[in-house]
Amino acid sequence: MSTTSNTQGTTAGPRRYETMEQAAQRTQLSVRTIRRFIASGRLTGYRLNQRNVRLDPADVDALFTPTTTWAGGGK
C-alpha cells in the first residue's frame, strides 16, 4: 500500500470517498440536496464513470460552518 508525504514530512493514507447516499445519511441531508450542492459548484463530485459519483468526506464536512447565532425568523 502506497502512502504520500505532505510538506511537513508526515504520511497520509489513501484518499477515502463516499457515495452521495452515504454522505446524505451521515449529514442528515437528502441525496437531492447533495446533488444540488454539486450542481451549484458548492461541492465537488468525483466521477468514476458515467453512473458513479463519489465525494470526499472532507469536502462534504466543509459545507458546514460553525455558528453561535441564530438568524431564523420568529419571536
C-alpha angles and dihedrals in degrees: 000000000000125000129193128223124229126207094273093059097250122123127237128202125240117298113266124217134192134200122251088252092054092047091048093050093045093050097035091239126126123257086239090059091049089051090050091053090052093047092050093048095245090115130036118227120199112215116216093182138327094302107027125076123176131193133212106237090219090058090051092048090050089065088073119077126192116249136181097187133065116221095181123128123258139084 
